[in-house]
């Protein structure tokens, strides 16, 4: 009992400051702009954030009951919003229904990806490739470090969830499942960092690309991510090598099942082609149907005649996915309406916020506001979630394979080099390339032409906008 009490006290000491920091940062985001909080607040913090912070703190303290805590938080926050504050889409149950109608595609895609990639990871594990990889990795601590580099590179071409799952699967094989929690955190950070500079490597960078940001403006995030990889990768590799070195004592030659390798490649290619095609050609339809999640499962079913998936993994993967979806749904209901003025300090803060808050709405708000250096933003919202195991989809996917990672206290204690790597990488990018904010990339020229062509119906300038020829407000007539 004494040991249990000390463990809980330790988790509380580590988890409480992080949760409070997330609440304060998120509260500042909610109040930015006009300084008015629509939701009832305690000590300046909206009650919505207090409930969400209590949910995250419960996840930190009771990591053996994370699903129950997350579902309890979801029900509590939903009930509070329905009865008292309403949603952006309306009040009461009707507003909740409209809100979920907007969110269900994202949730369905995440569910299909997480459960589907769990089956894909088992295909890869059973292919025999993980048993052969130790022969290709260097000896000593360079072996674990090189594996992180491989994950980093893979994430630039694949989804960061797939890269993290493949890396965790390889690590489970080469380290005989004796993978240190600190190294698991490094795997997640490598996958998130590798996708931060690629418009196909992370959901947030894909959002930027689809919104009109040039891929060349995003790729500079690799400067920060590469520096961070060295900063966190070396201590993580040394930690893992001390914990369990790469196993090389094979008693027999391992046969590679090329059919399973082909299935893995087929599923990944199907996901990439579907994602690119839908986003470029059918962006409107993508708002109403989870094409990416469906593509993963269609590819899995098509490949059944060659090799059957390990269906016994589905219940456990589904349970872990429900936990993530509960937190994502809670985050989607937070009253975040605007961001602080765009600057490199605010971009740095967004990285810490994304560790406890869904980075997708943060990215959407930043794109709407404009004025950011998109490389800094891509690195912050992409890499920042690595600081906590539930801060990114990649982290949750890895924690599903290694349940011992579902502890905020242990993740922060043994993955201390992740926040340090984030900060060092950020300031390295600032020192090397500097902060170069981009103007709003949305074209407002047509609005100006409309105003010049029809001066008789041009509304009088408001008190907020008295500059001649200025662009219309967001949502106003003529705004594109």
Residue, then its C-alpha position, 0 to 999 in steps of 0.5 A: x500500500x505504501x508503494x502504491x501511495x508513493x506511485x500515485x503521489x509521484x504521478x500526481x506531482x508529474x501530471x498535475x503541473x502539465x495538466x494545469x499548464x495545458x489548461x492555462x495555455x488553452x485558456x489564453x487561446x480561448x480568451x485571445x482576441x477580445x478577452x471575453x470568455x463565452x463559457x462560465x469561468x473559474x479564475x479565468x479558466x472556462x469550465x469546459x477546460x476545467x472538465x477537460x483538464x480533469x479528464x486528462x488528469x484522471x488519465x494520468x493518475x488512473x492509467x489502468x482505467x483510461x477508457x473508463x476515465x475518458x468515457x466518463x469525461x466525454x459524458x460529463x462534458x457533453x452533458x454540461x454543453x447540452x444543458x448550459x453552454x451549447x455548441x458552436x452549431x447550436x444549443x441543446x441536443x440539436x446542437x450536439x447532433x449537428x456538431x457530431x455530424x461535422x465530426x463523424x468523418x474524422x472519428x470514423x477515419x481515425x477508427x478505421x486507421x487505428x484498427x486497420x493499422x493494428x492488423x497491418x502491423x501484425x502482417x508486417x510482424x509475421x512477414x519475417x522482415x523484423x527478424x531480418x532487420x537486426x542484421x542490417x542495424x549497426x551494433x551497440x547504441x547506434x542500432x536503436x538510433x538508426x531504427x529511429x532514423x528509419x522511422x523518421x524517414x518512413x514517416x515522410x512518405x507514409x502516414x506517421x501512424x503507420x511509421x510509428x506502428x512499423x517502428x514499434x513492431x520492429x522494436x518489439x522483435x529486435x528487443x524481444x519486447x523489452x522496449x523501454x518506455x523512453x524509447x517508445x516515446x522516442x519512436x513516437x517523436x521520430x514518427x511525428x517529427x518525420x511527418x512534420x515537414x511533409x504534406x503527406x506525412x501528417x494530418x496537419x501538414x495535409x490540411x495546410x497543403x489543401x488550404x493553399x500553403x506551398x509544400x516548400x513552405x512546410x519542408x523547412x520544418x525538417x531543419x527543426x525536426x532533424x535537430x530534435x531527432x539528434x537531441x532526443x534520439x541519442x539519449x533514447x538509444x543509449x537508454x534502450x541499449x542499456x535496457x535491452x540490446x539488439x538480439x542477434x543470436x538467431x538459431x535458424x535462418x528466417x524465411x521472409x513471407x513475401x506475400x505478407x510484405x506485398x499485403x503491407x505495401x498494397x495497404x499503404x499504397x492504397x491509403x496514400x493514393x486514396x488520401x491524395x486522390x480524394x483531397x485533390x479531386x473530391x475534397x467536398x465529398x471527403x467531408x461527408x464520407x471516411x474514404x481513408x478509413x474505408x480504403x484501409x479496410x477494403x485493402x485488408x479484405x481484398x488481401x484475405x485470399x493471400x493471407x488472413x488478418x489476425x482478427x483476434x486483435x480487433x477487440x483490443x485495438x477497438x477498445x484502445x481506439x474508443x479511448x482516443x476517439x473519446x479524447x478527440x471528441x472532448x477536444x472538439x467541443x472546447x470553446x477555442x475561437x481564436x489564437x494569440x497574435x501570430x509570432x514565434x513565441x505563440x507558435x512555440x506555445x502551440x507545441x505544448x498546447x498540442x500535447x494536451x489538445x487536439x492539434x487539428x482545430x489548432x491548425x485550422x485556426x492558425x490557417x484562418x488567422x494567417x501571419x505564421x511562418x508555416x514551417x514553424x507551425x508545422x513543426x510545433x503542432x506536428x512534433x508537440x504531441x509527442x510529449x505525452x502518449x495521448x498527445x498524438x494518434x501515433x502515440x495512442x497507436x504505439x500505446x495500444x501495442x505496449x499498454x505499459x506506455x499508458x502512463x503520463x508520469x512514466x512517459x514524462x519521467x523516461x521521455x524527458x528528452x522529448x520536450x528538450x528536443x522540441x525546444x532545441x529544434x525550435x530555436x535551431x530553426x529560428x537561428x538558422x532560417x529565422x521567423x518569416x511570417x507569411x501573409x494570408x494565403x487566401x486570395x482576396x483580390x476578387x472581393x476587392x474587384x467586386x467592391x470597385x465595380x459596385x461602389x454604390x452598394x459598398x457598405x460604410x466602413x465600420x469602427x473596426x475597419x477604417x482603412x481605405x481598401x482593406x479586406x472585408x472581415x471574416x464571414x462578411x459579404x465579399x469574403x473568400 
